[in-house]
Structure formats: structure tokens, C-alpha cells
Amino acid sequence: MTEIQNLTPHDAFEMLLAGNKRFVAGVPEHPNQDAARRAQTAPGQNPFAVMFGCSDSRLAAEIVFDRGLGDLFVVRTAGHVVGAEVLGSIEYAVQVLGSPLVVVLGHDACGAVAATRAAVQEGTTAGGYVRDVIERVTPSVLASHAAGHTEDADFITEHIKHTVDLLLDRSRLLAEAVESGRVAVVGLSYRLADGTAHVVTARGVGPAHLS
């Protein structure tokens, strides 16, 4: 696993973006997906990035970023809503596994954001634990309304930014890791139609690095 040891947040981010470019171009390399890699990672893992994304079935991180076994520590919830389990999982990857990059991965046509917009605008409600998801997305939708946004893309962007802020506000461990330069937290928005991932916000990676 020497390939991903001692990577800087910048290096990890560039590696991730390079994989997405290969995926979009239709020339994936499918790295680290063979029997040798399976044997190599069996004793332990050293993922170079934490991928906290939406549970949408069209958003498989290892595929859209052209990575393989042991590369990404993936955490997924509907609408990438944050709870204690999510925070604990991310902190584990950063503190114990040494991942230098945390990515919040949102996407267009997000059902959780659409349902929350309907709940806010029309007063509709959902049953069961879906209601809990909607409640956790509501602050992002309200912030978008307050900013005068009307387009779906703006609501998605706001929710990704809000999630990044929430992770850093709630996790002192993560915030300190970013402040020290050991870790970067990046928000990406994925476009379902063309497969591209676009930077929405970044902490710990300078603008010059956002290629």
C-alpha cells in the first residue's frame, strides 16, 4: 500500500480528480481491483480519502473516481445527512487510518433535497425515519430560500456547503486536523448525466490546487 502512504491533502485530492477525469473520458484504469490488491489489503487498510456521499445508487464512489480496494473509506446516507455514526466513522478514518482527505459528495437531482423543498414550500410531511432525513436537510433549504435561490443547482450547492461546515463545527478532531494542515475537507457536486465532479467548497486545499 505504499502508493497512498504519506500523501498530502493536495496529492490525495489530485489523485481523486484524476480518477474522475478518466471515468468521464471513458478510459478508466480500474486500479487496485485485482487479486494481488485483495491480498495486499487483507491485513489492513490505508485509504487516501474519506468519501461521505449520498446513498443514491447512481453515485458509487469507487466507480466514478476510478479507484479500487483499500483506496476510499466510504460513508453514505440519504442526502449525506450527518449524525453521530457519520462523525464517528469520519473521525476513525482520519485519526486511526490516517486519511488526509475528506470529501462530501452531493449530486444533482437529489431526492432528499427535493423532498425537503416540498416539505418547506408546501408543508408536506413524510412518515417514519424519512422525516428525520428531511429535518436534517431543512437548514440547507432554508438558507437557500433566505439567499433568494430558486434553481435546483443552488439548493444542492448550499446543502453541500452546509454539510462541510457541519462536519467541521461538530468534530473538533476534524477541525484541528484541517487547521494543522494534515487533512483537507472538500465539497464536490456530481453531475449524473456526464459524470463530472465539481468543486463547491474546500477547506485545507488552496484555490490554486482546485484543478
C-alpha positions in Angstrom: 0.0 0.0 0.0 3.0 2.3 -0.5 1.2 4.2 -3.3 -1.1 6.0 -0.9 1.1 6.3 2.2 2.3 9.8 3.3 0.1 11.6 0.7 -0.5 15.3 1.4 -4.2 16.5 1.2 -3.3 18.1 -2.1 -1.8 14.9 -3.5 -4.9 12.9 -2.4 -7.2 15.5 -4.0 -5.3 15.4 -7.3 -5.4 11.6 -7.3 -9.2 11.7 -6.8 -9.8 14.2 -9.5 -7.6 12.3 -11.9 -9.7 9.3 -11.4 -12.9 11.2 -12.1 -11.4 12.6 -15.3 -10.6 9.1 -16.5 -14.1 8.0 -15.7 -15.7 10.9 -17.6 -13.4 10.3 -20.6 -14.4 6.6 -20.7 -10.8 5.4 -20.2 -10.9 4.0 -16.6 -7.8 2.2 -15.4 -9.7 0.2 -12.7 -6.6 0.3 -10.4 -6.3 -1.9 -7.3 -9.1 -4.2 -8.3 -7.2 -7.5 -8.8 -6.3 -10.5 -6.6 -2.9 -9.0 -5.7 -4.6 -5.9 -4.3 -7.1 -8.0 -2.4 -4.2 -9.9 -0.7 -2.3 -6.7 -0.1 -5.2 -5.0 1.7 -6.3 -8.1 3.7 -4.1 -7.3 6.8 -5.2 -3.7 7.0 -6.3 -0.5 5.2 -4.8 2.9 4.4 -7.5 4.7 2.4 -6.2 8.0 0.9 -9.7 9.6 1.1 -12.9 9.5 3.1 -15.9 9.7 0.8 -19.0 10.9 2.6 -21.7 10.9 0.0 -25.4 10.5 -0.7 -26.7 6.9 -0.8 -28.1 7.4 -4.3 -27.5 4.2 -6.3 -26.0 6.2 -9.2 -23.2 7.6 -7.1 -20.8 4.7 -6.5 -17.6 6.4 -5.4 -15.1 3.7 -6.4 -16.6 3.8 -9.9 -17.0 7.5 -10.6 -13.5 8.2 -9.2 -11.9 5.1 -10.8 -10.4 3.6 -7.6 -10.2 0.2 -6.1 -9.8 -1.9 -2.9 -8.4 0.0 0.1 -8.5 3.4 -1.6 -11.6 5.0 -0.3 -13.3 4.9 3.1 -16.9 5.3 2.1 -19.7 6.6 4.3 -23.2 7.1 2.8 -26.5 8.4 4.0 -29.6 9.7 2.1 -28.9 13.3 1.3 -25.5 13.0 3.0 -27.2 13.9 6.3 -24.9 14.0 9.4 -25.4 12.0 12.6 -23.2 10.7 15.3 -22.4 7.5 13.4 -21.2 9.5 10.4 -19.0 11.8 12.5 -17.5 8.7 14.3 -16.8 7.0 11.0 -15.1 10.0 9.5 -13.0 10.6 12.7 -12.0 7.0 12.7 -10.7 7.2 9.1 -8.8 10.4 9.9 -7.4 9.6 13.3 -6.9 5.8 13.1 -6.4 5.2 9.4 -4.6 8.4 8.6 -6.7 9.6 5.6 -5.6 13.0 4.5 -8.7 14.0 2.6 -12.4 14.1 3.5 -14.9 14.6 0.6 -18.6 15.5 0.9 -20.1 14.2 -2.4 -23.5 15.6 -3.3 -25.2 15.4 -6.7 -27.9 17.0 -8.9 -31.5 15.6 -8.8 -31.1 14.7 -5.1 -34.3 13.2 -3.8 -33.6 14.2 -0.2 -33.2 17.9 -1.2 -36.3 17.8 -3.4 -38.4 16.2 -0.7 -37.2 18.8 1.8 -38.0 21.7 -0.6 -41.5 20.3 -1.0 -41.9 20.0 2.8 -40.7 23.6 3.3 -42.7 25.1 0.5 -45.9 23.0 0.6 -46.0 21.9 4.2 -45.9 18.2 3.3 -44.6 15.6 5.7 -43.1 12.2 5.4 -43.5 9.2 7.7 -41.1 7.1 9.6 -37.4 8.0 9.6 -37.6 9.7 6.2 -38.9 12.6 8.2 -35.7 12.7 10.2 -33.7 12.9 6.9 -35.9 15.8 5.8 -35.4 17.6 9.1 -31.7 17.4 8.8 -31.7 18.8 5.2 -34.1 21.6 6.2 -31.4 24.1 7.4 -29.8 24.0 3.9 -33.1 24.6 2.1 -34.0 27.4 4.5 -30.6 29.0 3.9 -31.1 28.8 0.1 -34.5 30.4 0.4 -33.0 33.2 2.5 -30.4 33.8 -0.2 -33.1 34.1 -2.8 -32.2 30.9 -4.7 -34.7 29.3 -7.0 -32.7 26.8 -9.1 -32.1 23.2 -8.0 -28.4 23.6 -8.5 -28.2 26.4 -6.0 -30.0 24.3 -3.4 -27.7 21.4 -4.0 -24.6 23.7 -3.6 -26.0 25.1 -0.4 -26.6 21.7 1.1 -23.0 20.5 0.2 -21.6 23.7 1.8 -23.7 23.3 4.9 -22.6 19.7 5.3 -18.9 20.6 5.1 -19.5 23.4 7.7 -21.4 21.0 9.9 -18.6 18.4 9.9 -16.1 21.0 10.9 -18.4 22.6 13.5 -19.3 19.3 15.2 -16.0 17.5 15.0 -13.2 19.2 16.9 -10.8 16.4 15.8 -11.5 17.1 12.1 -11.4 20.8 12.5 -8.0 20.6 14.3 -6.7 18.3 11.6 -7.6 20.8 8.9 -6.1 23.7 10.9 -2.8 21.8 11.3 -2.7 21.1 7.5 -2.9 17.3 7.9 -6.3 17.0 6.4 -8.4 18.8 3.8 -12.2 18.8 3.6 -13.7 19.3 0.1 -17.3 19.5 -1.1 -18.0 18.2 -4.6 -21.1 18.2 -6.7 -21.6 15.3 -9.1 -23.5 15.6 -12.3 -25.4 12.4 -13.1 -25.6 13.0 -16.9 -21.9 13.5 -17.7 -20.2 12.0 -14.6 -18.2 15.1 -13.7 -17.4 16.1 -10.1 -17.1 19.9 -9.5 -15.6 21.7 -6.5 -18.2 23.6 -4.4 -16.1 24.4 -1.4 -12.8 23.4 0.1 -11.0 23.7 3.5 -7.3 23.0 3.7 -6.7 23.0 0.0 -5.8 26.3 -1.6 -7.6 27.7 -4.7 -4.5 27.1 -6.8 -4.9 23.4 -6.2 -8.5 23.2 -7.3 -8.0 21.9 -10.8 
